[in-house]
Amino acid sequence: MQFKTIIEPFRIKVVEPIKMTTREDRVRFLREAGLNVFLLKSEDVLIDLLTDSGTTAMSAEQWSAMMRGDESYAGAPSYYRFHESIYKLTGFKEIIPTHQGRAAERILFQSVCKPGQVVISNMFFDTTRANAETSGLVTVDIPCKEYYSPMVPAPFKGNIDLEKLEELLRLRAHLGEIGLVLMTITNNSGGGQPVSMGNLRAAGDLCRRYKVNYVIDACRFAENAKFIKLREQGYAGKSSRDIAKEIFSLCDAISVSAKKDGMGNIGGFLAMHNQEWAQACRNNLILTEGFVTYGGLAGRDLEAIAVGINEAVDDDYLTYRLQCVNYVGQGLLAQGWSIVNPPGGHAIYLDAKAMLPHISVDKYPAQVLTSALYEFAGIRGVEIGSVMLGREMSDGHEQPHSQELVRLAIPRRVYTQAHMDYLLEATAEFKKTLPQLRGVRFTYKPKVLRHFTARFEWC
Ligand SMILES: *Cc1c(COP(=O)(O)O)cnc(C)c1O
C-alpha cells in the first residue's frame, strides 16, 4: 500500500525556537532595515527562505562525527575520512578541501585555465562567473532553448545548448581558446533546474572530441540525480547514489560547495583525476586557504561533510526534499502565482513582473514583493532582479535586468510541512493585497554587490 502523504524522513531531537512577531513589529523592523531583508536580524524572521546555502540542519550522525574532528594541522584522520567518503561517491582520487565553493572555483580556474581563454557553461553561478572573470577568463552562457520560457514546464530546463556548444568548440577549440566547459547542476541561476544525463553525457562527448576540459559545478548533484531518476528514461530503477556516480564518471573534475548537497554549514572541495592539475591547485590552495589536508576548514567541518555527502544521496531524503519544494510550487500555482515552472530542486521563484504589473521596473517590483512578503507574513525570500543584477551606467542611468524574480529557497531538513502550509495560507492572503503595493526607490545605492547593503523607501 502506497500512501500519498510524504513524511519528513526524520524525527526532531533538537529545536531552535522561532520568535513570533506581529505585522506591526515587522513594519518597524523592515523600515529600520531600509526595506532590505538582508539587513534584518534573522531572529525577526519567522520562516527564513533567504538561501539553502549553509542553512542545513545537520543529522545526529553528523554531530557525532564532529566530536571525532581532529584539529591537527597536517594529515589529520578527519581529512582521510573526508577523502574516503568523497572518493567512494565520486571516483576522484585527488580531493582538495576549501572553505567554500567559491574558493574551489577560483583555484580551479587559476590552476587549469590561461588568462584570455573562454569558459563555457549552461549557466555560471554568480560567484563562479566573478571568479572566472577576475582570473582573466571570458564567460559564455549557452542555456538550452527551454530556459528562455521560464513559466513553460519542461523536464530538464538546466540543459546546455549542445548545438551552440559544438559550434563554439569547432570554431575555437583547435586555437587553444577554450579553457574549459563547466556544467552547473542543478542550474542555480536558471531556477534550480536539472540537467539530464543525456545532456551531461553529450556535452562530455563533445569535450572529448575537441580535447577540451570538462568540469561539473556539482553543488546540487544529489537533487539533480533524483530529478534524473524521476524524469529520464532508464533511470527509475537506479538509486540516486548510482546516478550521481554515473554523473561524476563523465567529467574530468568537479567543483563543489558543501553548503548545499554536502549538507554542511560551511565547506567546499575540488575533486579530479589529473595529478598535475591537483598539484597546481594545491600550491594555490596553500596561499589562501591553508594546508592541503584542511583547506581552510576545521577538522570537524571535514567530518560533517564526510557524513553529509552520503546522506544527501539517500533516496528517502531526496523524495522528501524534492516533494517539499514541489508542494510549495504546486500550491502557489493553484493560487494563481506566476512562478518558474516546474519548481526547481531547492527553491521557488516568484515572477514579480507578472504579479505586480502596475509597478514599473524602475520601481523594482521584485524588491517590493520581497519586502512586502516579509512585512505581511514574516517570510524572508531574496530579490533576484534589477537590484541584484541591474547596473548603473556611467551617466547615472539604471540598466534594469530582464527578470524580476523573488527566490524562496528551502533550507534542507529545517522546516516541516506545517511551516509550508503557513507559507501557502499567507501567500493566498498576501496575493489579495498586491494591487495596493507601491514601488520603492533607493536611498543608498552601493557601487558593487549592492543588493546586500542597499537601502530603500516606499515611493
Ligand atoms: C553556492 C554556489 C557556489 C558557490 O559556493 P559557496 O560555498 O557559496 O562559495 C557555486 N556554484 C553554485 C552553483 C552554487 O550554488
The ligand as an ORCA input file, in Angstrom:
! r2SCAN-3c Opt
* xyz 0 1
  C      26.634     28.270     -3.860
  C      27.185     28.006     -5.196
  C      28.532     28.270     -5.487
  C      29.474     28.932     -4.517
  O      29.591     28.245     -3.327
  P      29.856     28.975     -1.911
  O      30.022     27.855     -0.967
  O      28.649     29.821     -1.632
  O      31.075     29.805     -2.063
  C      28.981     27.926     -6.755
  N      28.171     27.399     -7.677
  C      26.864     27.158     -7.428
  C      26.010     26.535     -8.482
  C      26.324     27.444     -6.191
  O      25.035     27.219     -5.956
*
